[in-house]
Amino acid sequence: MKSKDVLFKIVVTFLFFFGFAYNGIAQTDTDTNTNAGTNTDTDTIVFTVTEKMPEFPGGNEALLKYFQENLTYPEDARKEKIEARIIVQFIVEPDGSLTNIKIMREHQYESLNKEAIRIIENMPKWIPAKQRGKRVRCRFLQPITFKIQQ
């Protein structure tokens, strides 16, 4: 692998991981498939803040390594020297799987949006969130910053 590619992946991962610390405002949100206020089953509630937030298996260092090894800067964007921050939202399910993956802040270069979705879709199962000792669904926002090193 070229040293520029390695440097690129390290910088992108660093910016990805440390560039955006927001992960929600409200305590809970009801899934769009339920009627708000009428269903109290915790399996349908999507939390945005929990007592124990979901995490990538192996912690932050493993997440950083995952991005370094798997993130690919789309060639069309690289040629045009396009840089962007794309915000991806997903739900970490009680079994650790990721669902409802979607772009919250997209870029005009579709290849960057597709790479952001691809990297999240291919992640291993996470350690799920816990609320009152029970595994729960939790909404998570993850920024992905594409930045070219000079």
Secondary structure, DSSP 8 states (H G I E B T S, - for coil): --HHHHHHHHHHHHHHHHS-----SSSEEE-TTS-TTT---TTTEEESS-SB--B-TTHHHHHHHHHHHH----HHHHHTT--EEEEEEEEE-TTS-EEEEEEEE--S-HHHHHHHHHHHHT----B-EEETTEEEEEEEEEEEEE----
